[in-house]
Amino acid sequence: MRRFVLPSMLALAVVLAACDRDARPAGGFTNVPSASEAPPVAPGSPEATASPTPPAVPASPPPTAGAPSPRCVEGWVTPEPGTPDHERPLRVIRRTTGVRGELAVVDMRMFVGPESPPSDKGYLAQVRRWYVKLYAPADPAFQGRFLVEARGFGRGVVAVAPYDSAGFRSPDWIGFQWEVGARPERYPGLPGRWSGTPYDFVRGGAGLTIPGLPREVVGCLEGT
């Protein structure tokens, strides 16, 4: 899926599935609980025999701030654990994926920038985004990298990438465009199961001809 509902853009084509509100909207970028909770797969299938690789953790803590630049217009910061800006993206990821238990955050960056494509609507002019790399200690299969976006009308996961990928590169980052009746599926390297039409979030696809992030913020993921 790509994006929140945008009344002035894309003809309301795509809806986020995990809005940070009391009611969970239907459809959109959806997931079911992590692999340990998902329905069993057929014996002998690749999914049944594959063993998840334990997540690699950096030997030293990652940096906690990045200076503004043309490709990261307001710079980025790592929110302090326990603060609202740190807990909000984790809450969204939990609601989207259904993962339970502790989440070990390996890296988190928060940054602000324009919509993609740019919009003259005030509530779309500045979008708050989080990059989060994490895993579930109790479920080795649940490990990944997530992009969460927040606007005035809600928050949601917009893309997911394999844990062992790096930066903001194609085809690592996948968005899922909502389809009526789409069944959740597993995808290699991604935690859990996802429904909708997968597309390249970096380049655009599935009827979307715009990149997932504008050029003003793609640099905020450099070094991840």
ZAVODO-386477 format. One line per field, with one value per atom (N, C-alpha, C): residue in three letters; x, y, z negated; atom name. Coordinates in Angstrom, 3 decimals. Example, Ala and Ser with C-alpha at 12.3 -4.5 7.8 and 13.67 -1.06 7.14 Angstrom:
rest <- (ALA|ALA|ALA|SER|SER|SER)
c1 <- (13.190|12.300|13.200|12.850|13.670|12.900)
c2 <- (-5.690|-4.500|-3.300|-2.250|-1.060|0.030)
c3 <- (-7.800|-7.800|-7.800|-7.080|-7.140|-7.870)
atom <- (N|CA|C|N|CA|C)
***
This chain:
rest <- (MET|MET|MET|ARG|ARG|ARG|ARG|ARG|ARG|PHE|PHE|PHE|VAL|VAL|VAL|LEU|LEU|LEU|PRO|PRO|PRO|SER|SER|SER|MET|MET|MET|LEU|LEU|LEU|ALA|ALA|ALA|LEU|LEU|LEU|ALA|ALA|ALA|VAL|VAL|VAL|VAL|VAL|VAL|LEU|LEU|LEU|ALA|ALA|ALA|ALA|ALA|ALA|CYS|CYS|CYS|ASP|ASP|ASP|ARG|ARG|ARG|ASP|ASP|ASP|ALA|ALA|ALA|ARG|ARG|ARG|PRO|PRO|PRO|ALA|ALA|ALA|GLY|GLY|GLY|GLY|GLY|GLY|PHE|PHE|PHE|THR|THR|THR|ASN|ASN|ASN|VAL|VAL|VAL|PRO|PRO|PRO|SER|SER|SER|ALA|ALA|ALA|SER|SER|SER|GLU|GLU|GLU|ALA|ALA|ALA|PRO|PRO|PRO|PRO|PRO|PRO|VAL|VAL|VAL|ALA|ALA|ALA|PRO|PRO|PRO|GLY|GLY|GLY|SER|SER|SER|PRO|PRO|PRO|GLU|GLU|GLU|ALA|ALA|ALA|THR|THR|THR|ALA|ALA|ALA|SER|SER|SER|PRO|PRO|PRO|THR|THR|THR|PRO|PRO|PRO|PRO|PRO|PRO|ALA|ALA|ALA|VAL|VAL|VAL|PRO|PRO|PRO|ALA|ALA|ALA|SER|SER|SER|PRO|PRO|PRO|PRO|PRO|PRO|PRO|PRO|PRO|THR|THR|THR|ALA|ALA|ALA|GLY|GLY|GLY|ALA|ALA|ALA|PRO|PRO|PRO|SER|SER|SER|PRO|PRO|PRO|ARG|ARG|ARG|CYS|CYS|CYS|VAL|VAL|VAL|GLU|GLU|GLU|GLY|GLY|GLY|TRP|TRP|TRP|VAL|VAL|VAL|THR|THR|THR|PRO|PRO|PRO|GLU|GLU|GLU|PRO|PRO|PRO|GLY|GLY|GLY|THR|THR|THR|PRO|PRO|PRO|ASP|ASP|ASP|HIS|HIS|HIS|GLU|GLU|GLU|ARG|ARG|ARG|PRO|PRO|PRO|LEU|LEU|LEU|ARG|ARG|ARG|VAL|VAL|VAL|ILE|ILE|ILE|ARG|ARG|ARG|ARG|ARG|ARG|THR|THR|THR|THR|THR|THR|GLY|GLY|GLY|VAL|VAL|VAL|ARG|ARG|ARG|GLY|GLY|GLY|GLU|GLU|GLU|LEU|LEU|LEU|ALA|ALA|ALA|VAL|VAL|VAL|VAL|VAL|VAL|ASP|ASP|ASP|MET|MET|MET|ARG|ARG|ARG|MET|MET|MET|PHE|PHE|PHE|VAL|VAL|VAL|GLY|GLY|GLY|PRO|PRO|PRO|GLU|GLU|GLU|SER|SER|SER|PRO|PRO|PRO|PRO|PRO|PRO|SER|SER|SER|ASP|ASP|ASP|LYS|LYS|LYS|GLY|GLY|GLY|TYR|TYR|TYR|LEU|LEU|LEU|ALA|ALA|ALA|GLN|GLN|GLN|VAL|VAL|VAL|ARG|ARG|ARG|ARG|ARG|ARG|TRP|TRP|TRP|TYR|TYR|TYR|VAL|VAL|VAL|LYS|LYS|LYS|LEU|LEU|LEU|TYR|TYR|TYR|ALA|ALA|ALA|PRO|PRO|PRO|ALA|ALA|ALA|ASP|ASP|ASP|PRO|PRO|PRO|ALA|ALA|ALA|PHE|PHE|PHE|GLN|GLN|GLN|GLY|GLY|GLY|ARG|ARG|ARG|PHE|PHE|PHE|LEU|LEU|LEU|VAL|VAL|VAL|GLU|GLU|GLU|ALA|ALA|ALA|ARG|ARG|ARG|GLY|GLY|GLY|PHE|PHE|PHE|GLY|GLY|GLY|ARG|ARG|ARG|GLY|GLY|GLY|VAL|VAL|VAL|VAL|VAL|VAL|ALA|ALA|ALA|VAL|VAL|VAL|ALA|ALA|ALA|PRO|PRO|PRO|TYR|TYR|TYR|ASP|ASP|ASP|SER|SER|SER|ALA|ALA|ALA|GLY|GLY|GLY|PHE|PHE|PHE|ARG|ARG|ARG|SER|SER|SER|PRO|PRO|PRO|ASP|ASP|ASP|TRP|TRP|TRP|ILE|ILE|ILE|GLY|GLY|GLY|PHE|PHE|PHE|GLN|GLN|GLN|TRP|TRP|TRP|GLU|GLU|GLU|VAL|VAL|VAL|GLY|GLY|GLY|ALA|ALA|ALA|ARG|ARG|ARG|PRO|PRO|PRO|GLU|GLU|GLU|ARG|ARG|ARG|TYR|TYR|TYR|PRO|PRO|PRO|GLY|GLY|GLY|LEU|LEU|LEU|PRO|PRO|PRO|GLY|GLY|GLY|ARG|ARG|ARG|TRP|TRP|TRP|SER|SER|SER|GLY|GLY|GLY|THR|THR|THR|PRO|PRO|PRO|TYR|TYR|TYR|ASP|ASP|ASP|PHE|PHE|PHE|VAL|VAL|VAL|ARG|ARG|ARG|GLY|GLY|GLY|GLY|GLY|GLY|ALA|ALA|ALA|GLY|GLY|GLY|LEU|LEU|LEU|THR|THR|THR|ILE|ILE|ILE|PRO|PRO|PRO|GLY|GLY|GLY|LEU|LEU|LEU|PRO|PRO|PRO|ARG|ARG|ARG|GLU|GLU|GLU|VAL|VAL|VAL|VAL|VAL|VAL|GLY|GLY|GLY|CYS|CYS|CYS|LEU|LEU|LEU|GLU|GLU|GLU|GLY|GLY|GLY|THR|THR|THR)
c1 <- (0.825|0.000|0.866|0.332|1.111|0.215|0.590|-0.004|-1.265|-1.574|-2.860|-3.854|-5.123|-6.108|-5.833|-5.617|-5.302|-6.424|-7.327|-8.480|-8.101|-6.966|-6.617|-5.656|-5.272|-4.234|-4.584|-4.207|-4.316|-5.731|-6.718|-8.137|-8.485|-7.899|-8.173|-7.838|-6.813|-6.560|-6.000|-5.252|-4.533|-4.843|-4.999|-5.355|-4.382|-3.934|-3.097|-3.946|-3.391|-4.163|-4.017|-2.999|-2.801|-2.805|-3.944|-4.076|-3.946|-3.225|-2.966|-4.151|-5.292|-6.504|-7.180|-8.272|-8.917|-9.462|-10.047|-10.632|-9.628|-9.507|-8.620|-9.396|-9.018|-9.752|-9.583|-10.565|-10.509|-9.655|-9.045|-8.303|-6.968|-6.317|-5.084|-3.862|-2.852|-1.571|-1.747|-2.128|-2.507|-1.576|-1.612|-0.775|-1.543|-1.085|-1.635|-0.532|-0.804|0.238|1.487|2.580|3.882|3.915|5.022|5.069|4.726|5.105|4.823|3.338|2.535|1.098|0.299|0.936|0.222|-0.212|-1.214|-1.638|-0.480|-0.443|0.673|0.714|1.923|2.086|2.270|2.196|2.261|3.613|3.654|4.931|5.772|7.074|7.976|8.082|7.206|7.301|8.491|8.987|10.113|9.831|8.581|8.250|8.329|8.007|8.004|9.411|10.323|11.668|12.665|12.353|13.299|13.451|14.672|14.948|15.383|14.726|15.088|16.494|17.197|18.546|18.461|19.174|19.143|19.554|18.861|19.170|20.563|21.257|22.571|22.383|23.095|23.001|24.340|24.340|25.606|26.471|27.781|28.701|28.681|28.393|28.306|26.992|26.441|25.167|25.246|24.183|24.174|24.132|24.450|24.358|22.935|22.794|21.479|20.997|21.746|21.310|22.036|21.367|21.959|21.667|22.651|22.499|21.624|20.954|20.180|21.072|20.485|21.186|20.130|20.549|19.556|18.716|19.250|18.515|17.910|18.024|17.379|17.180|16.145|16.037|16.035|15.514|15.492|16.351|17.152|17.952|17.085|17.695|16.947|17.489|16.654|17.056|16.506|17.142|16.630|15.877|14.570|13.823|14.293|14.236|14.614|13.620|14.113|13.187|12.236|11.000|9.983|9.233|9.738|9.044|7.949|6.958|5.896|6.421|7.440|7.959|8.654|9.087|9.688|8.617|7.579|6.556|5.523|5.254|4.220|4.482|5.670|5.863|5.784|6.229|6.144|4.693|3.869|2.446|1.801|2.174|1.642|2.086|3.353|3.858|3.142|2.916|2.183|0.776|0.095|-1.281|-1.338|-0.345|-0.336|-0.035|0.951|1.435|0.818|0.313|-0.211|0.860|2.116|3.198|2.967|3.344|3.157|4.487|4.484|5.690|6.657|7.853|8.885|9.356|9.661|10.282|11.640|12.685|14.028|14.339|14.439|14.715|16.224|16.669|18.084|18.454|17.540|17.794|16.450|16.405|15.200|15.622|14.994|15.221|13.876|13.748|12.546|12.947|12.185|12.502|11.222|11.293|10.125|10.440|9.456|9.650|8.343|8.391|7.169|6.549|5.321|4.618|5.305|5.022|5.502|4.293|3.991|4.624|4.227|4.920|4.605|3.148|2.599|1.211|1.126|0.150|-0.049|-1.050|-1.543|-2.445|-1.647|-2.084|-1.335|-1.096|-2.111|-1.959|-1.092|-0.678|0.212|1.595|1.750|3.010|4.170|3.919|4.959|4.483|5.211|4.891|5.979|5.567|6.526|6.711|7.959|8.258|9.226|9.106|10.022|10.583|11.868|12.516|12.795|12.376|12.559|13.088|14.186|14.712|14.584|13.908|13.659|13.467|13.397|13.064|12.348|11.681|10.989|11.845|12.419|13.291|12.622|11.304|10.608|10.225|10.406|10.003|11.066|12.107|13.190|12.728|11.564|11.080|10.602|10.324|9.830|11.007|11.541|12.641|12.519|12.644|12.466|12.758|12.589|12.759|11.436|11.007|9.688|9.781|8.898|8.699|7.283|7.188|5.905|5.738|4.545|4.271|3.112|3.172|2.118|1.688|0.378|-0.229|-1.307|-1.980|-2.981|-4.132|-4.388|-5.550|-5.174|-3.943|-3.608|-2.168|-1.822|-0.475|-0.563|0.466|0.445|1.760|1.933|3.095|2.896|3.906|3.789|4.678|5.720|6.605|7.374|7.826|8.592|9.729|10.866|12.031|12.666|13.419|14.109|15.066|15.214|16.076|17.514|17.992|19.396|19.656|18.654|18.881|19.483|19.820|20.475|19.996|19.972|19.630|18.202|17.983|16.678|16.884|16.803|17.152|16.046|15.955|15.051|15.801|15.156|13.737|13.458|14.329|14.189|12.883|12.527|11.364|10.085|9.149|7.911|6.719|5.841|4.547|3.477|2.305|1.203|-0.034|-0.499|-1.695|-2.929|-3.852|-5.036|-5.871|-6.373|-7.294|-8.433|-9.637|-10.785|-10.618|-10.765|-10.693|-9.312|-8.269|-6.905|-6.608|-5.964|-5.617|-4.184|-3.926|-2.560|-1.629|-0.452|0.550|1.884|2.722|4.079|4.999|5.982|6.949|8.354|9.248|10.604|11.269|11.803|12.546|11.708|10.382|9.520|8.862|8.707|8.064|6.563|5.967|4.521|3.987|2.712|2.016|1.320|1.302|0.819|-0.210|-1.216|-2.246|-2.209|-2.676|-2.672|-1.653|-1.557|-0.631|0.720|1.784|3.095|3.650|4.360|4.995|6.282|7.121|8.415|8.190|8.361|8.097|9.129|10.323|11.374|11.092|10.706|10.496|9.035|8.130|6.715|6.281|4.977|4.447|3.023|2.422|1.031|0.099|0.357|-0.476|-0.002|1.028|1.580|2.874|2.959|4.122|5.051|4.894|5.727|6.544|7.732|8.507|7.847|8.146|7.533|8.001|9.257|9.792|10.231|9.988|10.473|11.987|12.603|14.075|14.565|13.682|14.087|14.372|13.958|14.175|14.830|15.099|15.698|17.045|17.753|19.046|18.974|17.788|17.629|17.849|17.818|18.040|19.458|20.307|21.684|22.393|23.119|23.844|23.042|21.783|20.979|21.219)
c2 <- (-1.156|0.000|1.212|2.268|3.486|4.607|5.242|6.501|6.415|7.575|7.798|8.150|8.271|8.714|10.169|10.505|11.865|12.406|13.223|13.672|14.381|15.087|15.867|15.146|13.914|13.237|11.776|11.234|9.812|9.285|10.164|9.776|8.810|9.053|8.217|6.753|6.515|5.142|4.235|4.786|3.938|4.358|3.396|3.688|2.996|3.688|3.031|2.116|0.967|-0.007|0.135|0.802|0.866|2.303|2.855|4.223|4.250|5.228|5.280|5.903|5.217|5.656|4.461|4.692|3.603|2.542|2.952|1.991|1.654|0.388|-0.027|-0.041|0.792|0.825|-0.468|-0.780|-2.004|-1.783|-2.874|-2.826|-2.132|-1.867|-1.124|-1.984|-1.372|-2.024|-2.881|-4.134|-4.958|-6.130|-6.659|-7.790|-8.632|-9.835|-10.673|-10.895|-11.507|-11.698|-12.350|-12.193|-12.636|-14.135|-14.596|-15.959|-17.014|-16.764|-17.774|-17.903|-16.870|-16.895|-17.176|-17.169|-17.325|-18.773|-19.010|-20.375|-21.218|-22.515|-23.359|-23.466|-23.677|-23.860|-25.342|-25.720|-27.127|-27.720|-28.909|-29.556|-29.726|-29.503|-29.667|-28.451|-27.452|-26.246|-25.416|-24.483|-23.643|-22.903|-22.451|-21.716|-22.623|-23.888|-24.799|-25.211|-25.248|-25.739|-24.627|-23.396|-22.294|-21.956|-21.681|-21.272|-19.819|-18.945|-17.528|-17.296|-16.393|-16.031|-15.116|-15.403|-14.490|-13.089|-12.068|-10.702|-10.262|-9.616|-9.054|-7.709|-7.502|-6.256|-5.537|-4.218|-3.486|-3.630|-3.653|-3.767|-2.514|-1.366|-0.108|0.572|1.396|2.068|2.928|2.969|3.828|5.298|6.200|7.638|8.022|9.121|9.537|10.845|11.425|12.665|12.851|13.521|13.850|15.292|15.994|17.412|17.623|18.778|19.094|19.109|18.713|18.713|18.819|19.040|19.110|17.845|16.692|15.432|14.988|15.831|15.593|16.977|17.668|19.118|19.622|18.856|19.300|18.421|17.546|16.631|15.553|14.709|13.650|13.462|12.900|12.614|11.250|10.635|9.417|9.797|9.593|9.954|9.151|9.770|9.096|7.980|6.794|5.713|6.157|5.742|6.089|7.365|8.200|9.433|9.149|10.044|9.823|9.623|10.388|10.253|8.917|8.270|6.938|5.854|6.028|4.998|5.007|6.157|6.227|5.276|5.281|4.351|2.897|2.577|1.196|0.776|1.683|1.369|1.117|1.929|1.744|0.399|0.051|-1.226|-2.390|-2.288|-3.346|-3.502|-2.396|-2.466|-3.002|-2.662|-3.122|-4.612|-5.056|-6.423|-7.419|-6.950|-7.865|-8.517|-8.090|-8.694|-8.440|-9.413|-9.306|-9.413|-8.987|-9.096|-7.954|-8.123|-7.089|-6.868|-5.626|-5.282|-4.658|-5.189|-4.656|-3.701|-2.423|-1.414|-1.317|-1.601|-1.538|-0.141|0.517|1.867|2.561|3.856|4.645|6.062|6.594|7.974|8.645|9.859|10.650|11.876|12.164|13.302|13.869|15.110|15.824|16.356|16.278|16.785|16.834|17.239|17.399|16.082|16.180|15.044|14.652|13.468|13.016|12.611|13.348|14.593|15.760|16.909|18.069|18.481|19.013|19.458|20.847|21.644|22.962|22.929|21.744|21.607|21.696|22.534|22.751|21.490|20.613|19.411|18.353|18.591|17.670|18.273|19.560|20.239|19.637|19.237|18.655|17.310|16.270|14.913|14.454|13.954|13.410|11.927|11.514|10.130|9.518|8.200|7.428|6.268|6.065|4.848|4.007|2.740|1.876|0.515|0.102|-1.242|-1.988|-3.133|-3.823|-5.315|-6.037|-7.454|-7.808|-8.957|-9.456|-10.549|-10.338|-11.352|-12.711|-12.719|-13.987|-14.666|-13.986|-14.532|-14.173|-14.986|-14.643|-14.362|-14.875|-14.631|-13.198|-12.523|-11.150|-10.189|-9.797|-8.843|-8.076|-6.766|-5.976|-4.508|-3.759|-2.305|-1.703|-0.651|-0.089|1.422|1.934|3.369|3.691|4.600|5.035|6.518|6.910|8.306|8.817|10.109|10.735|12.037|12.190|13.416|13.827|14.936|15.427|14.474|13.568|12.686|11.254|11.003|9.646|9.271|8.072|7.539|6.120|5.692|4.320|3.891|2.576|2.007|2.183|2.655|2.821|1.869|1.327|0.416|-0.437|-1.588|-2.523|-3.074|-3.359|-3.888|-4.989|-5.903|-6.939|-6.345|-7.029|-6.578|-6.380|-7.262|-7.227|-6.306|-5.570|-4.611|-3.329|-2.382|-1.160|0.030|1.201|2.433|2.438|3.286|3.390|3.019|1.705|1.201|0.334|0.347|-0.548|-1.858|-2.992|-3.224|-3.605|-3.184|-3.632|-3.185|-1.918|-1.357|-1.676|-2.312|-2.758|-2.063|-1.517|-1.028|-1.991|-1.940|-2.811|-1.967|-1.964|-1.201|-2.050|-1.484|-2.213|-2.720|-3.937|-4.540|-5.189|-5.020|-5.654|-7.170|-7.821|-9.275|-9.866|-9.023|-9.553|-10.395|-11.533|-12.430|-12.174|-12.197|-11.997|-13.083|-12.665|-13.582|-13.324|-14.361|-14.184|-13.813|-12.969|-12.551|-12.783|-13.323|-13.623|-12.396|-12.569|-11.503|-10.530|-10.599|-9.658|-10.349|-9.654|-10.266|-10.389|-11.470|-11.620|-11.872|-11.550|-11.743|-10.441|-10.138|-8.834|-9.025|-8.175|-8.267|-7.044|-7.207|-6.132|-6.393|-5.469|-5.595|-5.005|-5.823|-5.279|-4.434|-3.391|-2.564|-1.977|-1.507|-0.926|0.459|0.583|1.854|2.911|2.495|3.451|4.093|3.296|3.798|4.114|3.517|3.629|2.406|2.179|1.028|0.762|-0.311|-0.678|0.489|1.179|2.314|3.636|3.605|4.837|5.160|6.358|6.742|7.677|7.779|8.661|7.835|8.305|7.583|7.710|6.764|6.781|7.924|8.331|9.459|10.552|11.826|12.901|13.048|13.676|13.803|14.612|15.421|16.242|15.440|14.166|13.371|12.024|11.648|10.316|10.189|11.307|11.271|10.998|11.128|10.854|9.380|8.514|7.086|6.660|7.616|7.263|6.712|5.630|5.032|4.040|3.807|2.836|1.433)
c3 <- (0.000|0.000|0.000|0.460|0.478|0.019|-1.075|-1.477|-2.311|-2.882|-3.509|-2.410|-2.770|-1.801|-1.496|-0.232|0.157|1.036|0.500|1.273|2.552|2.569|3.749|4.659|4.315|5.077|5.249|6.405|6.694|6.596|6.620|6.637|5.515|4.365|3.190|3.449|4.259|4.707|3.639|2.683|1.754|0.335|-0.560|-1.937|-2.874|-3.913|-4.911|-5.746|-6.078|-6.824|-8.311|-8.790|-10.231|-10.671|-10.902|-11.353|-12.864|-13.398|-14.830|-15.553|-15.468|-16.128|-16.746|-17.440|-18.156|-17.220|-16.106|-15.166|-14.085|-13.777|-12.697|-11.400|-10.402|-9.144|-8.381|-7.557|-6.756|-5.524|-5.051|-3.800|-3.953|-2.817|-2.811|-3.029|-3.628|-3.866|-5.101|-4.906|-6.038|-6.230|-7.421|-7.782|-8.774|-8.998|-10.047|-11.060|-12.210|-13.201|-12.628|-13.355|-12.871|-12.623|-12.047|-11.521|-12.560|-13.827|-14.839|-15.121|-14.763|-15.014|-13.754|-12.582|-11.325|-11.128|-10.265|-9.993|-9.477|-9.784|-9.340|-7.830|-7.310|-5.873|-5.598|-4.340|-3.967|-4.316|-4.892|-5.200|-3.937|-4.075|-2.939|-2.048|-2.241|-1.424|-1.882|-1.028|-1.447|-2.741|-2.920|-4.138|-5.355|-5.171|-6.306|-6.705|-5.744|-6.032|-6.289|-5.876|-6.039|-7.516|-7.910|-9.287|-9.279|-10.044|-10.022|-10.540|-9.894|-10.330|-11.534|-12.606|-13.757|-13.324|-13.815|-13.372|-13.785|-12.870|-13.165|-13.851|-14.929|-15.695|-15.594|-15.342|-15.218|-16.469|-16.268|-17.399|-18.257|-17.648|-18.383|-18.028|-18.903|-18.625|-17.366|-16.587|-15.393|-15.790|-14.858|-15.173|-15.527|-16.258|-16.750|-16.143|-15.198|-14.565|-13.246|-12.322|-11.041|-10.694|-10.173|-9.869|-8.629|-8.533|-7.323|-6.084|-4.960|-3.682|-2.585|-1.341|-0.259|-0.133|-0.569|-0.461|-1.797|-2.805|-4.109|-4.719|-4.234|-4.377|-5.819|-6.744|-8.137|-9.035|-8.422|-9.201|-9.839|-10.652|-11.323|-12.738|-13.598|-14.974|-15.378|-16.364|-16.974|-18.242|-18.296|-19.500|-20.713|-21.859|-23.096|-23.404|-23.785|-24.166|-25.270|-25.131|-26.109|-25.821|-24.900|-24.552|-23.528|-23.402|-22.413|-20.992|-20.601|-19.233|-19.010|-20.063|-19.942|-19.948|-20.752|-20.909|-19.792|-19.173|-18.135|-16.977|-16.353|-15.226|-15.650|-16.870|-17.332|-17.502|-17.996|-18.141|-16.779|-15.792|-14.441|-13.861|-14.052|-13.537|-14.204|-15.511|-16.207|-15.645|-15.446|-14.951|-13.531|-12.738|-11.356|-11.255|-12.022|-11.857|-12.820|-13.950|-14.946|-15.786|-15.646|-16.422|-17.908|-18.710|-20.150|-20.874|-22.114|-22.924|-22.687|-23.196|-23.136|-21.698|-21.377|-20.109|-20.405|-19.810|-19.994|-18.845|-19.150|-18.135|-17.926|-16.714|-16.366|-15.902|-15.195|-14.686|-14.473|-14.764|-14.507|-14.131|-13.095|-12.676|-12.431|-12.921|-12.664|-11.849|-10.796|-9.947|-9.354|-8.912|-8.402|-7.015|-6.123|-4.775|-4.014|-2.757|-1.977|-1.542|-1.053|-0.464|0.841|1.316|2.626|3.456|4.554|4.996|4.110|4.242|3.399|3.539|2.458|2.444|1.830|2.311|1.727|0.579|0.243|-0.889|-2.181|-3.091|-4.314|-5.109|-5.173|-5.977|-5.298|-4.060|-3.356|-3.112|-3.477|-3.175|-3.952|-5.189|-6.022|-6.548|-6.191|-6.622|-7.588|-8.746|-9.708|-9.399|-9.313|-8.953|-9.956|-10.105|-10.938|-10.121|-10.233|-9.768|-11.006|-10.998|-12.155|-11.694|-12.297|-12.082|-13.403|-13.388|-14.645|-14.421|-15.538|-15.510|-16.807|-16.793|-17.974|-18.599|-19.787|-20.398|-20.562|-20.798|-21.008|-19.701|-18.558|-17.268|-16.232|-16.045|-15.125|-13.701|-13.308|-11.951|-11.771|-12.880|-12.767|-12.907|-11.763|-11.705|-10.407|-10.454|-9.249|-9.467|-8.380|-8.378|-7.911|-8.580|-8.324|-8.109|-7.255|-7.112|-7.580|-8.527|-9.073|-8.763|-8.325|-8.016|-8.860|-9.223|-10.018|-9.370|-9.240|-8.764|-9.754|-9.480|-10.406|-10.625|-9.672|-9.773|-10.111|-10.531|-10.944|-10.662|-11.122|-10.938|-10.394|-9.678|-9.188|-8.590|-8.461|-7.780|-6.274|-5.574|-4.127|-3.338|-3.972|-3.251|-4.242|-3.768|-4.586|-3.736|-4.373|-3.664|-4.498|-3.876|-4.645|-5.671|-6.760|-7.857|-7.389|-6.536|-6.119|-4.926|-4.464|-3.384|-3.960|-3.084|-3.536|-2.725|-3.356|-2.679|-2.137|-1.143|-0.479|0.973|1.252|2.571|3.138|4.454|5.182|5.434|5.300|5.016|3.560|2.632|1.247|0.597|0.801|0.125|0.897|0.213|0.844|0.186|1.006|0.552|1.036|0.428|0.818|1.062|2.312|2.654|2.400|1.706|1.269|2.443|2.291|3.251|2.488|2.969|2.330|2.389|1.245|1.194|1.251|1.199|1.259|0.028|0.241|-0.856|-1.311|-2.610|-3.093|-2.566|-2.144|-1.623|-2.315|-2.331|-2.832|-1.685|-1.989|-0.983|-1.535|-0.710|-1.187|-1.798|-2.989|-3.640|-4.432|-4.306|-5.025|-6.210|-7.310|-8.486|-8.292|-8.768|-8.717|-7.328|-7.126|-5.850|-5.481|-4.177|-3.710|-2.605|-2.585|-1.559|-0.660|0.561|1.537|2.626|3.567|4.680|4.297|4.238|3.893|5.025|4.678|5.700|5.147|6.040|5.694|5.109|3.808|3.140|3.508|3.903|4.253|5.597|6.577|7.936|8.247|7.494|7.822|8.617|8.660|9.375|8.955|9.480|9.199|9.473|10.592|10.965|10.400|9.566|9.003|9.730|10.282|11.080|10.325|9.016|8.210|7.227|6.852|5.835|4.470|3.594|2.282|1.401|1.558|0.803|1.766|1.422|2.281|2.142|3.125|3.100|1.911|1.307|0.175|-1.092|-1.134|-2.355|-2.121|-0.883|-0.653|-1.336|-1.497|-2.145|-3.640|-4.221|-5.648|-5.966|-4.944|-5.151|-4.779|-4.405|-4.079|-5.322|-5.139|-6.247|-7.068|-6.690|-7.448|-6.917)
atom <- (N|CA|C|N|CA|C|N|CA|C|N|CA|C|N|CA|C|N|CA|C|N|CA|C|N|CA|C|N|CA|C|N|CA|C|N|CA|C|N|CA|C|N|CA|C|N|CA|C|N|CA|C|N|CA|C|N|CA|C|N|CA|C|N|CA|C|N|CA|C|N|CA|C|N|CA|C|N|CA|C|N|CA|C|N|CA|C|N|CA|C|N|CA|C|N|CA|C|N|CA|C|N|CA|C|N|CA|C|N|CA|C|N|CA|C|N|CA|C|N|CA|C|N|CA|C|N|CA|C|N|CA|C|N|CA|C|N|CA|C|N|CA|C|N|CA|C|N|CA|C|N|CA|C|N|CA|C|N|CA|C|N|CA|C|N|CA|C|N|CA|C|N|CA|C|N|CA|C|N|CA|C|N|CA|C|N|CA|C|N|CA|C|N|CA|C|N|CA|C|N|CA|C|N|CA|C|N|CA|C|N|CA|C|N|CA|C|N|CA|C|N|CA|C|N|CA|C|N|CA|C|N|CA|C|N|CA|C|N|CA|C|N|CA|C|N|CA|C|N|CA|C|N|CA|C|N|CA|C|N|CA|C|N|CA|C|N|CA|C|N|CA|C|N|CA|C|N|CA|C|N|CA|C|N|CA|C|N|CA|C|N|CA|C|N|CA|C|N|CA|C|N|CA|C|N|CA|C|N|CA|C|N|CA|C|N|CA|C|N|CA|C|N|CA|C|N|CA|C|N|CA|C|N|CA|C|N|CA|C|N|CA|C|N|CA|C|N|CA|C|N|CA|C|N|CA|C|N|CA|C|N|CA|C|N|CA|C|N|CA|C|N|CA|C|N|CA|C|N|CA|C|N|CA|C|N|CA|C|N|CA|C|N|CA|C|N|CA|C|N|CA|C|N|CA|C|N|CA|C|N|CA|C|N|CA|C|N|CA|C|N|CA|C|N|CA|C|N|CA|C|N|CA|C|N|CA|C|N|CA|C|N|CA|C|N|CA|C|N|CA|C|N|CA|C|N|CA|C|N|CA|C|N|CA|C|N|CA|C|N|CA|C|N|CA|C|N|CA|C|N|CA|C|N|CA|C|N|CA|C|N|CA|C|N|CA|C|N|CA|C|N|CA|C|N|CA|C|N|CA|C|N|CA|C|N|CA|C|N|CA|C|N|CA|C|N|CA|C|N|CA|C|N|CA|C|N|CA|C|N|CA|C|N|CA|C|N|CA|C|N|CA|C|N|CA|C|N|CA|C|N|CA|C|N|CA|C|N|CA|C|N|CA|C|N|CA|C|N|CA|C|N|CA|C|N|CA|C|N|CA|C|N|CA|C|N|CA|C|N|CA|C|N|CA|C|N|CA|C|N|CA|C|N|CA|C|N|CA|C|N|CA|C|N|CA|C|N|CA|C|N|CA|C|N|CA|C|N|CA|C|N|CA|C|N|CA|C|N|CA|C|N|CA|C|N|CA|C|N|CA|C|N|CA|C|N|CA|C|N|CA|C|N|CA|C|N|CA|C|N|CA|C|N|CA|C|N|CA|C|N|CA|C|N|CA|C|N|CA|C|N|CA|C|N|CA|C|N|CA|C|N|CA|C|N|CA|C|N|CA|C|N|CA|C|N|CA|C|N|CA|C|N|CA|C|N|CA|C|N|CA|C|N|CA|C|N|CA|C|N|CA|C|N|CA|C|N|CA|C|N|CA|C|N|CA|C|N|CA|C|N|CA|C|N|CA|C|N|CA|C|N|CA|C)
***
